[in-house]
């Protein structure tokens, strides 16, 4: 499932981490037989989710609308050149800027050292139309839906799915509840 082709330069964006409709499409893509009975491809894709927390956009804007609004913002601020954007946004790990788009959602713009994709975008923390989720919770929910898919989620099935990516078994009720809640969000 090629993602980069649909993201205009100079933007860098991972919709599997940050865009709920795409995450649902991603799951459907793998459920409809694209795994060819081998979950390695899915597991490789899920490694891009990292190990920390992320914010997921749930609003009504399409990816194209979001991209066009952010590119419009960059153009209006004359930030289309890599060096100019780098100077404006900063280069250090904790440097970033935030912009608000038409639906009130806020987006983080961070410098990424790449010639073509130097504007890394993702939903801002506590932005309208987003929720925050642990990476392993999202991975677990996606794996469960694609590989197990049963309506009734059991701890054994959940742990079987988690084991495929080397995640430890869920032991805490809160962790099980978080994954189950994420599964329900992704099913809606």
Secondary structure, DSSP 4 states (H G I P E B T S, - for coil): ---GGGS-TTEE--HHHHBHHHHHHHHHHIIIIITTT-THHHHHHHGGG-SSEEEEE-SS--HHHHHHHHHHHHHHTT--SHHHHHHHH-SSTT--EEEE-TTS-EEEEEE---SS--EEEEEPTT-TTEEEEEHHHHHHHHHIIIII--SS--HHHHHHHHHTTTPPPP-SHHHHHHHHHHHHHHH-
